[in-house]
Amino acid sequence: MKIAIGCDHGGYELKEAMKAYIEGKGAEVVDMGTYSTDSVDYPVYGRAVAEAVAGDQADLGILICGTGLGMSYVANKVKGIRCACVSDVFSAEMSRLHNNANVLAIGARVVGLGLATQIVEAFLGTEFEGGRHNKRVDMITAVEEEYFK
């Protein structure tokens, strides 16, 4: 599995920890930046990760900023992305199981290292259930097709 990961300055330290965790699990990580705690604009990195996932250069994406919100907003502007901003394990699991989310956004100022690790583990370890959920995900895609031509 190939995971694209990106952050802004507020998420840098947590990104580095999650990158090491994911690599330790045997997955390939593509680090899209940023590479320090120097102030940067989060849309640059949110877009880079989302485009990598939408362009099939990565299987899934993980974005980390202060709250996860800004990153999720920009990622969800990229056609084909279903980014879930979560701060609990259950939502991370359900975002994959029922909604086939392909990008996860986490707030480094919202969750600590232990919880972030559990969230990432749940997100990466859960497969889309399909079945009745296919119709709903297809409905999301239909809205996207209508507005993002």
Helices and strands as residue ranges (DSSP letters): E 2-7, G 9-11, H 12-24, E 28-31, H 42-54, E 60-65, H 69-75, E 83-85, H 89-97, E 103-107, H 113-125, H 132-147
